[in-house]
Amino acid sequence: MDVKQIRISDYNYPLPDEKIAKFPLAKRDESKLLIYNHGKIEEDIFHNISSHLPKGAMMVFNNTKVIQARLHFRKDTGALIEIFLLEPHTPADYEQMFQTTRECSWLCIVGNLKKWKGQELKREVNIKGICVTLRANYVEEHHTSHLIRFSWDGDKVSFADILEAMGELPIPPYLNRETQESDKTTYQTVYSKIKGSVAAPTAGLHFTDSVLSDLDNHGIDREEITLHVGAGTFKPVKSEEIGGHDMHSEFICVHRSTLEKLISHDCKTIAVGTTSVRTLESLYYLGLKLHADKEIEESKLHIGQWEPYDENLPKLKPQEAINAILDYMSAKRISTIHFSTQIIIVPGYDYKIVKMLVTNFHQPQSTLLLLVSAFVNGDWKSIYDYALSHEFRFLSYGDSSLLIP
């Protein structure tokens, strides 16, 4: 069967509102943990996760940090305009963007766009004792988003300072509540470092410093990658067949040392969250690209949505693919590889690098549920039936699972 003909309605299940966790537990690592091990299901508490993992394994975490990506402006007429930052445009580099002063541009979603009518929006805010006026100007429509230029006075105020002072953390829409001050802490992983996401890699929310220490004591090798999670992660599948769904691009950064660790671990990993899965599996296909063409410019490194399903792709072992990336980095004299991915993982996908997965419970008829189904060889219903009947909490602030297919 052509994977594009997979019907999303086959990946539906009843999710009562009371099963959705609206707030996290007081202690992150006291969430429930469902263990799916070769078809057998049991449960435990998350802080015991290290006892269920093989000693000496490699665990990969996404160290992205959620930014306060919602900006609100009120027009003189009283109309409220919400600008939701999606992706940096000028400068396009995330690190440069947050350090920039005076002016920058973003691709955004705009709420109440019809009421904006093109006038310059202004909002005053006090930053470091300085009164700053942030101005927003509409530039143009850009595919499914809008290009917005921001400007402000003062060389001592960065865009990161502005977001910290006047941005709002974008919690998931299905929580159906306002962002609270506590979300600034609870909707970040304890190991978050690199600003850029508009949604948290929520599988990581269960980890505490204590759990990380347990992993170290258990001999688990911990490595970090960066994938900036886009708002597209919440985009519902509206087409009957998955072939009609367009995946969003997400931006990835991986260090040479992590790739070398992958090689030393025989390219077998435990992924923390679906974003780590997308990164690790995309690395394999990036390696195929670089094996075939060693002269690709780094700015053109991208994995398309359906690339992994091309039957004409060369057959490389995971180690060979990762070595191709390392060879490319050596030739370019770079220590970090930056690229983007639109990869969609659906039943029929052949996992190359990820052997175990830590993940939360996902929405019905979502691409993330398809990814899980592909990972457990179609046995997702038994996992979700168990979770629903054993008082597990669902979605971003919900409980966790460890999947071993």
HELIX and SHEET records of a PDB file:
HELIX    1   1 VAL A    3  GLN A    5  5                                   3    
HELIX    2   2 ILE A    8  TYR A   11  5                                   4    
HELIX    3   3 ASP A   17  LYS A   19  5                                   3    
HELIX    4   4 ARG A   28  GLU A   30  5                                   3    
HELIX    5   5 PHE A   46  HIS A   52  5                                   7    
HELIX    6   6 TYR A   94  GLN A   99  1                                   6    
HELIX    7   7 LEU A  113  TRP A  116  1                                   4    
HELIX    8   8 PHE A  159  MET A  166  1                                   8    
HELIX    9   9 PRO A  173  LEU A  175  5                                   3    
HELIX   10  10 ASP A  183  THR A  186  1                                   4    
HELIX   11  11 THR A  202  HIS A  206  5                                   5    
HELIX   12  12 ASP A  209  ASN A  217  1                                   9    
HELIX   13  13 ALA A  231  PHE A  234  5                                   4    
HELIX   14  14 ILE A  242  GLY A  244  5                                   3    
HELIX   15  15 ARG A  256  SER A  264  1                                   9    
HELIX   16  16 THR A  274  ALA A  292  1                                  19    
HELIX   17  17 GLU A  298  LYS A  300  5                                   3    
HELIX   18  18 GLU A  307  TYR A  309  5                                   3    
HELIX   19  19 PRO A  318  LYS A  332  1                                  15    
HELIX   20  20 THR A  367  PHE A  375  1                                   9    
HELIX   21  21 TRP A  380  SER A  389  1                                  10    
SHEET    1   A10 LYS A  40  ILE A  45  0                                        
SHEET    2   A10 LYS A  32  ASN A  37 -1                                        
SHEET    3   A10 SER A 400  ILE A 404  1                                        
SHEET    4   A10 VAL A 354  ASN A 360 -1                                        
SHEET    5   A10 THR A 269  VAL A 272  1                                        
SHEET    6   A10 MET A  58  ASN A  62  1                                        
SHEET    7   A10 ASP A 221  HIS A 228  1                                        
SHEET    8   A10 GLU A 250  HIS A 255 -1                                        
SHEET    9   A10 THR A 336  THR A 341 -1                                        
SHEET   10   A10 HIS A 302  ILE A 303  1                                        
SHEET    1   B 2 THR A  64  VAL A  66  0                                        
SHEET    2   B 2 ILE A 194  SER A 197  1                                        
SHEET    1   C 6 ARG A  70  ARG A  74  0                                        
SHEET    2   C 6 LEU A  80  THR A  90 -1                                        
SHEET    3   C 6 GLU A 103  GLY A 111 -1                                        
SHEET    4   C 6 SER A 145  SER A 151 -1                                        
SHEET    5   C 6 ILE A 130  HIS A 142 -1                                        
SHEET    6   C 6 LEU A 121  ILE A 127 -1                                        
END                                                                             
